Amino acid sequence: MNDPLADASAGPEPQIRDALAKQVDAWEGDEVAKFVARAPERAPGFATLGGFPVKRTYTALDVADTPLADIGLPGQYPFTRGPYPTMYRGRLWTMRQIAGFGTAEDTNQRFKYLISQGQTGLSTDFDMPTLMGYDSDHPMSEGEVGREGVAIDTLADMEHLFDGIDLTRISVSMTINPSAWILLAMYVALAQKRGYDLNQLSGTIQADILKEYQAQKEWAFPVAPSVRIVRDCITYCARNMKRYNPINISGYHISEAGGSPLDEVAFTMCNLITYVEEVRKTGMHVDEFAPRLAFFYVCQADFFEEIAKFRAVRRVYAKVMRERFGAQNPESMRLRFHCQTAAASLTKPQYQINVVRTGLQALAAVLGGAQSLHTNGMDEAFAIPTEQAMKIALRTQQIVADESGVANVVDPLGGSYFVESLTTQYERAIFDVVEEVDRNGGTIRLTQEGWFQRRIADFAYETALKKADGEKAVIGVNKYVDPEEKFDIELHPYDTSTADRQIARLARVRRERDNTRVNALLERLVEVARNESENIMPVTIDLVAAGATMGDIVEKLKMLWGTYRETPVF
C-alpha cells in the first residue's frame, strides 16, 4: 500500500511558500534590521551545544524539505513521534534511579528505599573490580571494593542483592559491559533457583562493549571475542528470555567522555549495525532478535537539541532496520531507550542548582519520548548520592509526570518548525557519520584505528576551551561565581568494612563449592570459547550456579584470548 504522505512536504504549498518567503525577507530587512540597529543581539551567531547553527526564528519554510511521512504519527513508522501510539497516556516511563554501593546487602536496602518512594524499575551500578572482571580479593581490587558501585563476585552476592524483591514484578537494569554476560548468567541462575519462568523477566544488561573501546575504556578481552560475547547474549535472550533486553547500546558514555550530541547518537547507530551483522551471521533473521534491542542516551543541557536528537535517532533506527536489514516486524523498527540526565553537567560550586539542571534535562527526556529515566542526585559531583538526594531526584520525575501536564499529549512538540527542522538536520548528520564509517572500513576497524576516539577527544577539547574563555556559560563555575561559597554538604559515606565483609563471603563460597565440578566446567568454557559457533551463555550459567567466581571465568578466558592494548590517540 502506497503512503499518500510519502511525497508530501511538511511545509506549505509552493504558492504559499513564495508568499511566506517574501514576508520573512521583508521582516528581516525592515523590522528586524531596525530593531537590531538599536538593540544588538547578544552574539553574532547562535548554535546548539552540538554546534548546529540556530536561526533567529523558524517558519513553515524550514520544514519544506521534511516529508510529512518522516514526521508521521506516534507508534507508526518511522516512529519519529514515539515508539508507541499512546505513549505516557497509557503508561508512564519507568522511573529507574540507579543504585549501587558497598556489598549486595547495602544496595538491596537502597533498592527497597527507592521502591518505597515510588520508583518503578531498578538499575544497578557495579564497582570497578566487578566491571573489570576481578574478584574482590584480587590485588587490582584493593581500595575499590564497593566504592563506586556494588561488589558482585558470585551468585551468592546476586541472591543478597535481590533478596525480598520479586524479579517477575519489577524490571532490572544492570550497567556493566566487559563482564556483562557473567552478571546475566548470575541473574538467570538466580531466577532458575527461584523457579521463575525466564520469559517473565524484564530488564536489560548493558553489554555494549564497542563503546568501551571508543569512550569508557573498560575492557577485559580483545575486540573480536568481546563482540562474539555480545552476539551470544543477544541470541541466548532471543531464544530464552522473550521480554528481556540483552543489550543497551549506549551513547551516554560517549557523551560523558566528551563526545558531541551528534556523535553520541551516530556512534550508537554504527555500533548497532555491527552487532546486528554479527547476530545475523548465526542465521537468525533480524525480526527474531531486533524487537528486544534497546538504547541508553544522555539528556544534556540544550533543551530543544536533545528533544530533536531523540526524535531523529528513532527515525534513523527505523530506516536502518527496514532498509539495511530487511526488518518487517514494526517491533524491530521501534527504538526504545533509557535516558539519564547528564552527570557531566553537574557542578560542585553551588551544587544545589544541580536540581534545576536535572529538572530541565528530565523534562527534555520526556518530551523526547524516553521509555525509562534516571535523574541525577544534586550531590553526584562529589560522591555516590545520599538517600535524600535520590529522593529529590525521584520526586523531580514525579513532578514532571503528575504536575506538569506534559505526559497528557503524545509528542507535544511535534510540528514545531524549530524542532522538526532540527530533527531533520540531525537525521541527515547521523546518516553522514554512518556512511563515513561504512566507506572507511566499518566500526571495528575504525575503533581499532582510533577514529571514534579522536572525534570524541576533539569535541571535548573544543568544549573545554569554550568553558575556559566563558563562551559556554556554566553557572557557578565561570558565570555568577560565588567566591565566598563554603561547602556544607553531607556526603554518602564509604563503609571501610565493605571489603572485609565482601571477601569473607567470597572465601566462604570457595570453601563450600565443589571445586572438581567448577574446574571441569572451566575447561568446558574454554572449549566453547574456541568454537565460534557455540553460545557461551549456557556453560557460564552452569559455572556461576556451581559457585564459580567472576574472576575464575574472566582469568580463564584471558589465558585463551589475551587482553586488549589500545593504540594511543594524540
Buried (B, 14 or more C-beta within 10 A) or exposed (E): EEEEBEEEBBBBEEEEBEEBBEEBEEBEEEEBEEEEEEEEEEEEEEEBBBBBEBEEEBBBBBBBEBBBBBBBBBBBBBBBBBBBEEBBEEEBBBBBBBBBBBBBBBBBEBBBBBBEBEBBBBBBBBBBBBBBBBBBBBEEBEEBBBBBBBBBBBBBBBBBBBEEBEBBEBBBBBBBBBBBBBBBBBBBBBBEEEEBEBEBBBBBBBBBBBBBBBBBEBBBBBBEBBBBBBBBBBBBBBEBBBBBBBBBBBBBBBBBBBBBBBBBBBBBBBBBBBBBBBBBEBEBBBBBBBBBBBBBBBBBBBBBBBBBBBBBBBBBBBBBBBEBBEBEBBEBBBBBBBBBBBBBBBBBBBBEBBBEBBBBBBBBBBBBBBBBBBBBBBBBBBBBBBBEBBBBBBBBBBEBBEEBEBBEEBBBBBEBBBBBBBBBBBBEBBBEBBEEBBEEEBBBEBBBBBBBBEBBBBBBEBBEEBEEEEEBEBBBBBEEEEEEEEEEBEEBEBBEEBBEBBBEBBEEBBEEBEEEBBBEBBEBBBEBBEEEEEBBBBBBBBBBBBBBBBBBBBBBBEEEBEEBEEEEBE
